[in-house]
Amino acid sequence: MVSLVWKVVVFGILAAGSQGSLPQPRSHRRVSTGRYDLSADLESVEAQSEKGFQEVRRGGERSVQLQRGARKNADIYLRHEGLRDDAATRTNCKNRPIDLVFIIDSSRSVRPVEFKKAKEFLQDMVDSLVIGRDATRVGLVNYASTVKIEFLLNTFFDKSSVKQALGQVEPLASGTMTGMAIRTAMEKAFTKEAGARSASMNIAKVAIIVTDGRPQDKVEEVSATARASGIEMYAVGVDRADMASLKLMASQPHDDHVFYVETYGVIEKLTSKFRETLCGLDPCDQGHNCQHICVNSGDSYICKCHPGYILNPDKKTCSRADACTQGHDCQHICVNSRDSYVCQCRTGYVLNTDKKTCARSDPCALGHDCHHICENSDASYVCKCRAGYVLNTDQKTCSRSDPCSQGHDCQHICVNSDASYMCKCEVGYVLNPDKKTCSRSGTCAGEHGCQHICVKADDSFVCKCKTGYVLNPDGKTCIRSDACSQGHDCQHICVNSGSSYVCKCRLGYSLNMDRKTCSRLDACIQGHDCQHICINNGVSYNCKCRVGYILNSDQKTCSQEMRSEISEDACMCEAQIVFQKKVQSAIQELTRKISELSDKVNDIEGAFQH
């Protein structure tokens, strides 16, 4: 970038020489701005003020000192110029995100009013940037003989908070340990923990050092280390600052990174130059050859066209676009319009409210001359008539129709009825339920009196009953039929059930799988509560006890027989045993006969039921 020389001449003489204009951080494109010379704009002022200044050389660098009596007028001029620059610098530039750390000298040589000016300079710098978590982040390192990190890159993410924090910074003490301050910034302020973003994000790390004196420690080695770590160093010297030290600290080229101003009173003039550096100039503003629209693309620009135009292959000029060929969403027809296109529909269709799709048109809704009914038909319509009417030859009007003459299915007489017809019968006949055929009166078609079914029989009728019913003697009413009396195949008992029957068995028997025959039940097998022996007795069972036991009164349980005396007479004992056996045999025989008698009784009952 071409070196810039600054010169301000006001009433008295004020000039602030600089080492050059500020470039953007190395991650941005540097834009050549030409030489910056306020004297060209203020020639008339210089002509009136030639006697008020003298040039002084500092170490081969050009600067300008104010003579006595000229500083007051210079301050008035600077306040006037400051208003103009302030309006420019307080507009946010669309700078790319950077991690920016200010390193500010607050040693005793910087008087309070001068330190306030330095803080205002930093606030103006911040005011011209876009501050945020994903935009530019700002940190501050304050130093004198000691170093204090006032806030880190991740402390504040909004402009107002950063400016407020800058305004609250207080000077430290005597001493100018610039090297220590640079090392602290490198090791603590530019770390991931402090909020510095990773190198993979390609976000520039920038340090701006503001000092008014010669460093009291070594700066060359630590500055080189900082630069090697990727930090771009800018050095701003004020008043008694040592130019050689500034160059040792700053990045190359020095014309772009080293600045000097005579007093803190004019340091604010650097704001606009730093704004140029951090924001860059819009290449579109520097001149372009786009026919329509120039768009800044960072390092360069691209051309774009107004709506309705497309960029030509030369990437500069524009031609009217054929919007339809570029792609459209018309359902039917796309028609190019001036800057875009419109959709249209084919004949017989109308455009829907979405202006894209089409629906079949409704000619009837647009107006018709049908007497009764209008029906859409493709791109036109046809007329139809309501039921009971026919369309006349004009295909529009309708006349009441004669349905009977059109054809009917009445057996006897057809009678027109509004839009249809009805059937009637000749004298001596009645209309059947089908409302079409006729039957001689007095038959089923008339009042027949059958409860269930009327069956025509010549010129009369007979009544019949539904399944499961039989006709009563009156020949009209029906009663539920006795299915069992009609004949059945039950072995024991037949029981009527609706229009049929079911078979059941007599007591002591169970129905077999065929649902017809019966088998005797084994009551003991079905379950019993005899303590010793269960004996079937036909329809149930009896309990008995084993030898030596007698049946208790509950007829279920047994107790051991208690003998009052034991006979010593063997004959008597044998006689008792024989007697007991006879009794037992008699009981069994009696039980058998009772069972046979029960079977005979059941057979007799069954015969009666049949």
Helices and strands as residue ranges (DSSP letters): H 38-41, H 43-48, G 50-52, E 53-58, E 61-66, H 71-89, E 98-105, H 112-127, E 137-143, E 147-151, H 159-167, H 178-184, I 185-189, G 199-201, E 204-211, H 220-228, E 231-238, H 243-249, H 254-257, E 258-261, G 264-269, H 270-279, E 293-296, E 301-304, E 309-311, E 318-320, E 333-336, E 341-344, E 349-351, E 358-360, H 363-366, E 373-377, E 380-384, E 389-391, E 398-400, H 403-406, E 413-417, E 420-424, E 429-431, E 438-440, E 453-457, E 460-464, E 469-471, E 478-480, G 484-486, E 493-497, E 500-504, E 509-511, E 518-520, H 523-526, E 533-536, E 541-544, E 549-551, E 558-560, H 570-609
